[in-house]
Amino acid sequence: MINDLNWTKTGIYYLVIGHASDEESTWLYLDFEEEKTNEFLEEKFTNFVLKELGLLFEKEVYIDFILKSNSPIQIQ
């Protein structure tokens, strides 16, 4: 992912929002040159959440939203 706001590229942009059980919501921003399946995005998000929380054991991770766009998604 590129953090330069002036950088443009054609692609598919995803924002996945969810949470692990008993934890606060978090989000993951992804961009790809091709579309990805929901299963792929859910796996990426689950791995991200468990790693970020430093969890050594599996915790249930819930997906609240998967947003998809043809242009970069601005997060405030």
Secondary structure in CASP SS format (residue, H / E / C, confidence):
PFRMAT SS
TARGET T0000
AUTHOR 0000-0000-0000
METHOD secondary structure of the structure
MODEL  1
M C 1.00
I C 1.00
N C 1.00
D C 1.00
L C 1.00
N C 1.00
W C 1.00
T C 1.00
K C 1.00
T C 1.00
G C 1.00
I E 1.00
Y E 1.00
Y E 1.00
L E 1.00
V E 1.00
I E 1.00
G E 1.00
H E 1.00
A E 1.00
S C 1.00
D C 1.00
E C 1.00
E C 1.00
S C 1.00
T E 1.00
W E 1.00
L E 1.00
Y E 1.00
L E 1.00
D E 1.00
F E 1.00
E C 1.00
E C 1.00
E C 1.00
K C 1.00
T C 1.00
N H 1.00
E H 1.00
F H 1.00
L H 1.00
E H 1.00
E H 1.00
K H 1.00
F H 1.00
T H 1.00
N H 1.00
F H 1.00
V H 1.00
L H 1.00
K H 1.00
E H 1.00
L C 1.00
G C 1.00
L C 1.00
L C 1.00
F C 1.00
E C 1.00
K C 1.00
E C 1.00
V E 1.00
Y E 1.00
I E 1.00
D E 1.00
F E 1.00
I E 1.00
L E 1.00
K E 1.00
S E 1.00
N C 1.00
S C 1.00
P C 1.00
I C 1.00
Q C 1.00
I C 1.00
Q C 1.00
END
